[in-house]
Amino acid sequence: MLHAVDFYCFSPTGGTRKAGMLLAGAMAETVNEIDLAKGNASAPLSDLAIVAVPVFGGRIPSLVNQKLAQLQGKGKKAVTAAVYGVRAFEDALLELNDVMQSAGFEVIASAALVAQHSIVPEVGAGRPDAADAAEIRQFARRVLTAMERGSSPDVIVPGNRPYKAAMKVPASPLSLPACVGCGRCASACPSGAVTLTGEGVVTDAGKCMMCMACTAACPVQARILPPPLQSGMTEKLGALRDVRRENQFFGLNQPE
Ligand SMILES: Cc1cc2nc3c(=O)[nH]c(=O)nc-3n(C[C@H](O)[C@H](O)[C@H](O)COP(=O)(O)O)c2cc1C
């Protein structure tokens, strides 16, 4: 176990944090958590950074890319995790590693971890679960062993450059008449797209990345995707309901 790690995390609905925390908590006694949804990412304090980011349309959210790009790794080590909802992670892990390396970190291992789909929760329901937790802990042990041995990293992850085109946001969540005007959706929005006004909740579609943070934060379930979009997504991803996608781990080429 390390004494401390920095845990950089962006988790609009909690799945990425859950998966990333399993990793960070298995590696160090103290986890210094930096929420990438809030303000600028603060400089790393420890020798190792764990970075967990959700996959949006096969990429990492551009807001996260911008915040990570401002860090100064100064040769510190990083373990990266792209967390996705069963469909595919495509270029996201490669993009995450590229931005971390450009920011001066040495990426020593990576993972593509499965979590519940934040738009269609029947897909990947309950993940990460106990079996995922055991795999992630084993991965953490292998990373720690590799660090002790001082083994050189060889982290090759799937993905293509140029990356696939960034996802076009099809619509923004809306507030139903049941909205109680508590403003939690506005506070939860990482891109400042949601405002509580005298007339109710207003959403700036140009800023919204459809991350679902506002829907998850609503205490009365009055914040939803437009129903035709929700049912279209549920239908499109429905076939993945019974798929158990495996977590994938990269960069530890030495056996335990
Ligand atoms: C806008 C958006 C796009 C997504 N795109 C993908 C995708 O390309 N592939 C995939 O498997 N899951 C995709 N997901 C599911 C998320 O990657 C997954 O649920 C992740 O755990 C969400 O993180 P969070 O729970 O921390 O918010 C997407 C979710 C959202 C909201």
The ligand as an ORCA input file, in Angstrom:
! r2SCAN-3c Opt
* xyz 0 1
  C     -23.597     11.413    -23.015
  C     -23.193     10.002    -22.692
  C     -22.497      9.249    -23.623
  C     -22.115      7.944    -23.320
  N     -21.397      7.234    -24.250
  C     -21.027      5.959    -23.978
  C     -20.266      5.205    -24.923
  O     -19.834      5.698    -25.955
  N     -19.982      3.912    -24.622
  C     -20.416      3.322    -23.466
  O     -20.186      2.124    -23.303
  N     -21.072      4.041    -22.516
  C     -21.387      5.333    -22.749
  N     -22.053      6.069    -21.802
  C     -22.264      5.478    -20.462
  C     -21.214      6.009    -19.474
  O     -19.914      5.924    -20.011
  C     -21.225      5.213    -18.155
  O     -22.526      5.037    -17.685
  C     -20.380      5.890    -17.093
  O     -20.270      5.018    -15.994
  C     -21.009      7.189    -16.624
  O     -20.239      7.723    -15.576
  P     -20.874      8.322    -14.252
  O     -21.741      7.229    -13.634
  O     -19.694      8.617    -13.424
  O     -21.693      9.489    -14.637
  C     -22.451      7.366    -22.062
  C     -23.167      8.132    -21.137
  C     -23.524      9.436    -21.432
  C     -24.262     10.248    -20.412
*
